[in-house]
């Protein structure tokens, strides 16, 4: 939720006139996150959040709005875009598509327990099943890129970085066919710690559905595991993995093929986000507030996942 596009009080005032909302007293840029521009809007009746969509094709926004509505009807607490007096949820502000939301209570976590991971796994499975019959018009852009990524590696890589990436790409390419036949559906695509809010250790809300798209559900679970279950030096902690998987399976049981694919999908997710962080670091986006992300975190994770220690640690999760 960095800020790439500034807005003025006059811009916001014109937008506010379209809604039946309490008078706006002030607005503050939100510095967290990396994809869109976000602002906290203050009123006497409570806060709101304004999001400017920076890069996503606006044609997909009605799909995202519909997905958020479906998730709410399924009992999940997710952001709901507010409609103006004309019933429109997608607005235009400062030359960008914009969505206005009520503020959701809670805070993201910096340190997690098995209980937190269990709740996240449960919620992710609920997302998957709630959206199981929803068609997607796109693949998530945080999905699996290595079929085309090899000629497009970020420039200026060190020999160690290049070796790590090319080794994993070579290992992942033969898995593409098997990936395509795993259980598929709509993915969140980016369920990291900063996209979940907790109140008193209870999961209160899920955020940031701008990466939704189609793909294998087990990959989405691996994306979450890479962030929620991490320890020092790139290691994934078995007790956190067990909790995440147990929570998920209270809602949806993994298939035998998904269990067999689990280690490869953990590596796939680490590869994808390592590539994304390298690209962001070497071609930074300009903005008013930009929160950088550390690529070395995923370098360590990918290196560990390629190691014999990881094979031994993760062997316990292979079911048939």
C-alpha positions as a Markdown table, in Angstrom:
| # | Residue | x | y | z |
|---|---|---|---|---|
| 1 | Unk | 0.0 | 0.0 | 0.0 |
| 2 | Unk | 2.6 | 2.5 | -1.0 |
| 3 | Unk | 1.7 | 5.8 | -2.5 |
| 4 | Unk | 2.7 | 6.4 | -6.2 |
| 5 | Unk | 0.1 | 8.9 | -7.2 |
| 6 | Unk | -0.5 | 12.0 | -5.0 |
| 7 | Unk | -4.0 | 13.4 | -4.5 |
| 8 | Unk | -5.2 | 16.8 | -3.4 |
| 9 | Unk | -7.9 | 17.9 | -1.0 |
| 10 | Unk | -9.8 | 19.3 | -4.0 |
| 11 | Unk | -9.6 | 15.9 | -5.8 |
| 12 | Unk | -10.9 | 14.1 | -2.8 |
| 13 | Unk | -13.6 | 16.7 | -2.2 |
| 14 | Unk | -15.1 | 16.1 | -5.6 |
| 15 | Unk | -15.0 | 12.4 | -5.1 |
| 16 | Unk | -16.6 | 12.7 | -1.7 |
| 17 | Unk | -19.6 | 14.6 | -3.1 |
| 18 | Unk | -20.7 | 11.5 | -5.0 |
| 19 | Unk | -21.3 | 9.6 | -1.7 |
| 20 | Unk | -23.8 | 9.9 | 1.2 |
| 21 | Unk | -21.0 | 9.9 | 3.8 |
| 22 | Unk | -20.0 | 12.0 | 6.9 |
| 23 | Unk | -17.9 | 15.1 | 6.1 |
| 24 | Unk | -14.3 | 14.4 | 5.5 |
| 25 | Unk | -11.9 | 15.9 | 8.0 |
| 26 | Unk | -8.5 | 14.8 | 6.7 |
| 27 | Unk | -6.6 | 12.2 | 4.7 |
| 28 | Unk | -3.2 | 10.5 | 5.3 |
| 29 | Unk | -1.1 | 8.5 | 2.9 |
| 30 | Unk | -0.6 | 4.8 | 3.9 |
| 31 | Unk | 3.0 | 3.7 | 3.4 |
| 32 | Unk | 2.7 | -0.1 | 3.7 |
| 33 | Unk | 2.6 | -2.4 | 0.7 |
| 34 | Unk | 3.9 | -2.1 | -2.8 |
| 35 | Unk | 1.2 | -2.3 | -5.5 |
| 36 | Unk | -1.4 | 0.5 | -5.2 |
| 37 | Unk | -1.7 | 3.9 | -3.7 |
| 38 | Unk | -3.7 | 4.0 | -0.5 |
| 39 | Unk | -5.0 | 6.7 | 1.8 |
| 40 | Unk | -6.6 | 6.7 | 5.2 |
| 41 | Unk | -9.6 | 9.1 | 5.2 |
| 42 | Unk | -10.8 | 10.4 | 8.6 |
| 43 | Unk | -14.4 | 11.4 | 9.4 |
| 44 | Unk | -16.2 | 12.0 | 12.7 |
| 45 | Unk | -18.1 | 8.7 | 12.2 |
| 46 | Unk | -14.9 | 6.7 | 11.6 |
| 47 | Unk | -12.2 | 6.1 | 9.0 |
| 48 | Unk | -12.3 | 4.9 | 5.4 |
| 49 | Unk | -9.7 | 3.7 | 3.0 |
| 50 | Unk | -9.2 | 5.0 | -0.6 |
| 51 | Unk | -7.3 | 2.9 | -3.1 |
| 52 | Unk | -5.9 | 4.1 | -6.4 |
| 53 | Unk | -5.3 | 1.2 | -8.8 |
| 54 | Unk | -1.9 | 1.8 | -10.2 |
| 55 | Unk | -1.2 | -1.0 | -12.7 |
| 56 | Unk | -4.1 | -3.5 | -12.8 |
| 57 | Unk | -6.2 | -3.3 | -16.0 |
| 58 | Unk | -9.4 | -1.5 | -14.9 |
| 59 | Unk | -11.4 | -4.0 | -16.9 |
| 60 | Unk | -10.7 | -6.6 | -14.2 |
| 61 | Unk | -12.1 | -4.4 | -11.4 |
| 62 | Unk | -15.7 | -5.4 | -11.7 |
| 63 | Unk | -14.6 | -9.1 | -11.4 |
| 64 | Unk | -12.7 | -8.2 | -8.2 |
| 65 | Unk | -15.7 | -6.3 | -6.8 |
| 66 | Unk | -17.9 | -9.4 | -7.5 |
| 67 | Unk | -15.4 | -11.7 | -5.9 |
| 68 | Unk | -15.3 | -9.6 | -2.7 |
| 69 | Unk | -19.1 | -9.6 | -2.6 |
| 70 | Unk | -19.2 | -13.4 | -3.0 |
| 71 | Unk | -16.6 | -13.9 | -0.2 |
| 72 | Unk | -18.6 | -11.6 | 2.1 |
| 73 | Unk | -21.7 | -13.7 | 1.4 |
| 74 | Unk | -19.6 | -16.8 | 2.3 |
| 75 | Unk | -19.0 | -15.3 | 5.7 |
| 76 | Unk | -15.5 | -14.0 | 5.2 |
| 77 | Unk | -14.5 | -10.5 | 6.4 |
| 78 | Unk | -13.0 | -8.8 | 3.3 |
| 79 | Unk | -13.0 | -5.2 | 2.0 |
| 80 | Unk | -16.2 | -4.1 | 0.4 |
| 81 | Unk | -16.1 | -1.2 | -2.1 |
| 82 | Unk | -18.7 | 1.4 | -1.3 |
| 83 | Unk | -21.2 | 2.4 | -4.0 |
| 84 | Unk | -21.9 | 6.1 | -4.7 |
| 85 | Unk | -25.3 | 7.6 | -5.1 |
| 86 | Unk | -25.5 | 6.2 | -8.7 |
| 87 | Unk | -24.6 | 2.7 | -7.5 |
| 88 | Unk | -21.1 | 2.8 | -9.0 |
| 89 | Unk | -18.2 | 1.3 | -7.0 |
| 90 | Unk | -15.3 | 2.0 | -9.5 |
| 91 | Unk | -14.4 | 5.7 | -9.6 |
| 92 | Unk | -11.7 | 7.8 | -11.3 |
| 93 | Unk | -9.3 | 10.0 | -9.3 |
| 94 | Unk | -6.1 | 11.7 | -10.3 |
| 95 | Unk | -6.2 | 9.8 | -13.6 |
| 96 | Unk | -6.5 | 6.3 | -11.9 |
| 97 | Unk | -9.3 | 3.9 | -11.2 |
| 98 | Unk | -10.3 | 4.2 | -7.5 |
| 99 | Unk | -12.2 | 2.2 | -4.9 |
| 100 | Unk | -13.5 | 3.5 | -1.5 |
| 101 | Unk | -13.8 | 1.1 | 1.4 |
| 102 | Unk | -14.9 | 1.2 | 5.0 |
| 103 | Unk | -11.9 | 0.7 | 7.3 |
| 104 | Unk | -11.5 | -2.8 | 8.7 |
| 105 | Unk | -10.3 | -3.2 | 12.3 |
| 106 | Unk | -7.3 | -5.2 | 13.3 |
| 107 | Unk | -3.5 | -5.2 | 12.8 |
| 108 | Unk | -1.1 | -7.4 | 10.8 |
| 109 | Unk | 1.4 | -9.6 | 12.6 |
| 110 | Unk | 5.2 | -9.5 | 12.7 |
| 111 | Unk | 5.5 | -12.7 | 14.7 |
| 112 | Unk | 3.2 | -15.7 | 14.3 |
| 113 | Unk | 2.2 | -18.8 | 16.2 |
| 114 | Unk | 0.8 | -22.1 | 15.1 |
| 115 | Unk | -2.7 | -20.8 | 16.1 |
| 116 | Unk | -2.4 | -17.9 | 13.7 |
| 117 | Unk | -1.2 | -20.2 | 10.9 |
| 118 | Unk | -4.1 | -22.6 | 11.5 |
| 119 | Unk | -6.6 | -19.7 | 11.1 |
| 120 | Unk | -5.0 | -18.5 | 7.9 |
| 121 | Unk | -5.0 | -22.0 | 6.4 |
| 122 | Unk | -8.7 | -22.4 | 7.3 |
| 123 | Unk | -9.5 | -19.0 | 5.7 |
| 124 | Unk | -7.6 | -19.7 | 2.5 |
| 125 | Unk | -9.5 | -22.9 | 2.0 |
| 126 | Unk | -12.7 | -21.0 | 2.6 |
| 127 | Unk | -11.7 | -18.6 | -0.2 |
| 128 | Unk | -10.9 | -21.4 | -2.5 |
| 129 | Unk | -14.2 | -23.2 | -2.0 |
| 130 | Unk | -16.3 | -20.0 | -2.0 |
| 131 | Unk | -14.8 | -19.1 | -5.4 |
| 132 | Unk | -14.7 | -22.6 | -6.8 |
| 133 | Unk | -17.3 | -22.0 | -9.5 |
| 134 | Unk | -16.2 | -18.5 | -10.4 |
| 135 | Unk | -14.5 | -18.2 | -13.8 |
| 136 | Unk | -11.4 | -16.0 | -14.0 |
| 137 | Unk | -10.5 | -14.0 | -17.0 |
| 138 | Unk | -6.8 | -13.9 | -16.1 |
| 139 | Unk | -4.0 | -15.8 | -14.4 |
| 140 | Unk | -2.7 | -14.2 | -11.2 |
| 141 | Unk | 0.4 | -12.1 | -12.1 |
| 142 | Unk | 2.0 | -13.6 | -9.0 |
| 143 | Unk | 1.7 | -17.0 | -10.5 |
| 144 | Unk | 4.2 | -19.2 | -12.3 |
| 145 | Unk | 6.4 | -17.4 | -14.8 |
| 146 | Unk | 9.4 | -19.6 | -15.5 |
| 147 | Unk | 8.3 | -20.8 | -18.9 |
| 148 | Unk | 9.0 | -17.3 | -20.2 |
| 149 | Unk | 11.2 | -15.8 | -17.5 |
| 150 | Unk | 14.6 | -17.3 | -18.3 |
| 151 | Unk | 15.4 | -14.8 | -21.1 |
| 152 | Unk | 14.0 | -12.0 | -19.0 |
| 153 | Unk | 15.9 | -12.4 | -15.7 |
| 154 | Unk | 16.6 | -9.1 | -14.0 |
| 155 | Unk | 19.8 | -7.3 | -15.1 |
| 156 | Unk | 22.8 | -7.1 | -12.9 |
| 157 | Unk | 22.5 | -10.4 | -11.1 |
| 158 | Unk | 25.4 | -11.8 | -9.2 |
| 159 | Unk | 26.7 | -15.2 | -10.3 |
| 160 | Unk | 25.2 | -16.7 | -7.1 |
| 161 | Unk | 21.8 | -15.1 | -7.8 |
| 162 | Unk | 21.8 | -16.3 | -11.4 |
| 163 | Unk | 22.8 | -19.8 | -10.4 |
| 164 | Unk | 20.1 | -20.0 | -7.8 |
| 165 | Unk | 17.4 | -18.8 | -10.2 |
| 166 | Unk | 18.5 | -20.9 | -13.2 |
| 167 | Unk | 18.8 | -24.0 | -11.1 |
| 168 | Unk | 15.2 | -23.7 | -9.8 |
| 169 | Unk | 13.8 | -22.8 | -13.2 |
| 170 | Unk | 15.3 | -25.9 | -14.7 |
| 171 | Unk | 13.8 | -28.0 | -12.0 |
| 172 | Unk | 10.4 | -26.3 | -12.3 |
| 173 | Unk | 9.9 | -26.5 | -16.1 |
| 174 | Unk | 9.2 | -30.3 | -16.1 |
| 175 | Unk | 6.6 | -29.8 | -13.4 |
| 176 | Unk | 4.5 | -27.5 | -15.5 |
| 177 | Unk | 2.4 | -30.3 | -17.0 |
| 178 | Unk | 1.7 | -31.9 | -13.6 |
| 179 | Unk | 0.8 | -28.4 | -12.2 |
| 180 | Unk | -1.8 | -27.9 | -14.8 |
| 181 | Unk | -3.8 | -31.0 | -13.7 |
| 182 | Unk | -3.8 | -30.2 | -10.0 |
| 183 | Unk | -7.1 | -28.9 | -8.5 |
| 184 | Unk | -7.6 | -25.4 | -9.8 |
| 185 | Unk | -9.6 | -22.3 | -9.0 |
| 186 | Unk | -9.4 | -18.7 | -8.0 |
| 187 | Unk | -6.3 | -17.9 | -6.0 |
| 188 | Unk | -5.7 | -15.0 | -3.6 |
| 189 | Unk | -2.1 | -15.0 | -4.8 |
| 190 | Unk | -0.5 | -12.9 | -2.1 |
| 191 | Unk | -1.8 | -14.0 | 1.3 |
| 192 | Unk | 1.2 | -12.7 | 3.3 |
| 193 | Unk | 1.1 | -11.5 | 6.9 |
| 194 | Unk | 0.5 | -7.9 | 5.8 |
| 195 | Unk | -2.7 | -9.0 | 4.1 |
| 196 | Unk | -4.4 | -10.4 | 7.2 |
| 197 | Unk | -5.6 | -8.5 | 10.2 |
| 198 | Unk | -5.9 | -9.9 | 13.7 |
| 199 | Unk | -7.6 | -8.8 | 16.8 |
| 200 | Unk | -6.5 | -10.4 | 20.1 |
| 201 | Unk | -4.9 | -13.3 | 18.1 |
| 202 | Unk | -8.1 | -13.9 | 16.2 |
| 203 | Unk | -8.2 | -13.5 | 12.4 |
| 204 | Unk | -10.4 | -10.5 | 11.8 |
| 205 | Unk | -10.1 | -9.7 | 8.1 |
| 206 | Unk | -8.3 | -10.6 | 4.8 |
| 207 | Unk | -7.0 | -7.9 | 2.5 |
| 208 | Unk | -5.6 | -7.2 | -1.0 |
| 209 | Unk | -7.4 | -9.2 | -3.6 |
| 210 | Unk | -5.9 | -7.4 | -6.5 |
| 211 | Unk | -3.7 | -10.4 | -7.4 |
| 212 | Unk | -6.6 | -12.8 | -7.7 |
| 213 | Unk | -6.5 | -15.1 | -10.7 |
| 214 | Unk | -6.7 | -18.7 | -11.7 |
| 215 | Unk | -4.2 | -21.4 | -10.8 |
| 216 | Unk | -3.6 | -24.5 | -8.7 |
| 217 | Unk | -4.9 | -24.1 | -5.1 |
| 218 | Unk | -1.8 | -25.9 | -3.7 |
| 219 | Unk | 0.3 | -23.1 | -5.1 |
| 220 | Unk | -1.7 | -20.5 | -3.2 |
| 221 | Unk | -1.2 | -22.5 | -0.1 |
| 222 | Unk | 2.5 | -22.6 | -0.8 |
| 223 | Unk | 2.6 | -18.8 | -1.2 |
| 224 | Unk | 1.1 | -18.4 | 2.2 |
| 225 | Unk | 3.4 | -21.0 | 3.8 |
| 226 | Unk | 6.5 | -19.2 | 2.5 |
| 227 | Unk | 5.6 | -16.1 | 4.5 |
| 228 | Unk | 3.6 | -17.4 | 7.5 |
| 229 | Unk | 5.8 | -20.4 | 8.3 |
| 230 | Unk | 9.3 | -19.0 | 8.0 |
| 231 | Unk | 12.1 | -19.1 | 10.5 |
| 232 | Unk | 15.7 | -18.0 | 10.5 |
| 233 | Unk | 18.0 | -18.4 | 7.5 |
| 234 | Unk | 15.2 | -19.3 | 5.1 |
| 235 | Unk | 14.0 | -22.3 | 7.0 |
| 236 | Unk | 10.4 | -23.3 | 7.0 |
| 237 | Unk | 9.3 | -24.4 | 10.5 |
| 238 | Unk | 7.5 | -27.7 | 10.6 |
| 239 | Unk | 5.1 | -26.9 | 13.5 |
| 240 | Unk | 3.9 | -23.8 | 11.6 |
| 241 | Unk | 3.5 | -25.7 | 8.4 |
| 242 | Unk | 1.6 | -28.4 | 10.2 |
| 243 | Unk | -0.8 | -25.8 | 11.6 |
| 244 | Unk | -1.3 | -24.1 | 8.3 |
| 245 | Unk | -2.1 | -27.4 | 6.5 |
| 246 | Unk | -4.3 | -28.6 | 9.3 |
| 247 | Unk | -6.4 | -25.4 | 9.2 |
| 248 | Unk | -6.7 | -25.7 | 5.5 |
| 249 | Unk | -7.8 | -29.3 | 5.6 |
| 250 | Unk | -10.6 | -28.6 | 8.1 |
| 251 | Unk | -12.3 | -27.0 | 5.1 |
| 252 | Unk | -10.8 | -28.8 | 2.1 |
| 253 | Unk | -8.8 | -32.0 | 2.0 |
| 254 | Unk | -5.7 | -32.0 | -0.1 |
| 255 | Unk | -5.5 | -34.7 | -2.8 |
| 256 | Unk | -2.7 | -37.3 | -3.1 |
| 257 | Unk | -1.4 | -35.4 | -6.1 |
| 258 | Unk | -1.3 | -32.1 | -4.2 |
| 259 | Unk | 0.7 | -33.7 | -1.3 |
| 260 | Unk | 3.2 | -35.0 | -3.9 |
| 261 | Unk | 3.5 | -31.6 | -5.4 |
| 262 | Unk | 3.8 | -29.8 | -2.0 |
| 263 | Unk | 7.6 | -29.4 | -1.9 |
| 264 | Unk | 7.8 | -28.3 | -5.6 |
| 265 | Unk | 5.1 | -25.8 | -5.0 |
| 266 | Unk | 6.9 | -24.3 | -2.0 |
| 267 | Unk | 9.9 | -23.9 | -4.3 |
| 268 | Unk | 7.8 | -22.4 | -7.0 |
| 269 | Unk | 6.3 | -19.8 | -4.7 |
| 270 | Unk | 9.8 | -18.9 | -3.4 |
| 271 | Unk | 11.1 | -18.6 | -6.9 |
| 272 | Unk | 8.2 | -16.4 | -8.0 |
| 273 | Unk | 8.5 | -13.9 | -5.2 |
| 274 | Unk | 12.3 | -13.9 | -5.4 |
| 275 | Unk | 12.0 | -12.9 | -9.0 |
| 276 | Unk | 9.4 | -10.2 | -8.2 |
| 277 | Unk | 11.6 | -8.7 | -5.4 |
| 278 | Unk | 14.7 | -8.7 | -7.6 |
| 279 | Unk | 12.8 | -6.9 | -10.3 |
| 280 | Unk | 11.4 | -4.4 | -7.9 |
| 281 | Unk | 14.8 | -3.7 | -6.3 |
| 282 | Unk | 16.5 | -3.2 | -9.7 |
| 283 | Unk | 13.7 | -1.3 | -11.3 |
| 284 | Unk | 12.2 | 0.6 | -8.4 |
| 285 | Unk | 8.9 | 2.4 | -9.0 |
| 286 | Unk | 8.8 | 6.1 | -8.3 |
| 287 | Unk | 6.3 | 7.5 | -5.8 |
| 288 | Unk | 5.5 | 9.7 | -2.8 |
| 289 | Unk | 5.9 | 6.8 | -0.3 |
| 290 | Unk | 7.4 | 3.6 | -1.5 |
| 291 | Unk | 8.0 | 0.6 | 0.9 |
| 292 | Unk | 10.9 | -1.5 | -0.4 |
| 293 | Unk | 10.9 | -5.3 | -0.1 |
| 294 | Unk | 14.0 | -7.3 | 0.6 |
| 295 | Unk | 14.9 | -9.9 | -2.1 |
| 296 | Unk | 17.5 | -11.6 | 0.1 |
| 297 | Unk | 14.7 | -13.1 | 2.3 |
| 298 | Unk | 13.4 | -15.2 | -0.6 |
| 299 | Unk | 17.0 | -16.0 | -1.8 |
| 300 | Unk | 17.6 | -17.6 | 1.6 |
| 301 | Unk | 14.2 | -19.4 | 1.4 |
| 302 | Unk | 14.8 | -20.8 | -2.1 |
| 303 | Unk | 18.3 | -21.9 | -1.2 |
| 304 | Unk | 17.0 | -23.7 | 1.8 |
| 305 | Unk | 14.2 | -25.4 | -0.1 |
| 306 | Unk | 16.8 | -26.7 | -2.6 |
| 307 | Unk | 18.9 | -28.2 | 0.2 |
| 308 | Unk | 19.0 | -31.8 | 1.5 |
| 309 | Unk | 17.9 | -30.5 | 4.9 |
| 310 | Unk | 14.6 | -29.2 | 3.3 |
| 311 | Unk | 14.0 | -32.5 | 1.6 |
| 312 | Unk | 14.3 | -34.3 | 4.9 |
| 313 | Unk | 12.3 | -31.8 | 6.8 |
| 314 | Unk | 9.4 | -31.8 | 4.3 |
| 315 | Unk | 9.4 | -35.6 | 3.7 |
| 316 | Unk | 6.9 | -35.9 | 6.5 |
| 317 | Unk | 4.4 | -33.9 | 4.5 |
| 318 | Unk | 4.3 | -36.2 | 1.5 |
| 319 | Unk | 1.1 | -38.3 | 1.8 |
| 320 | Unk | -0.3 | -40.8 | -0.7 |
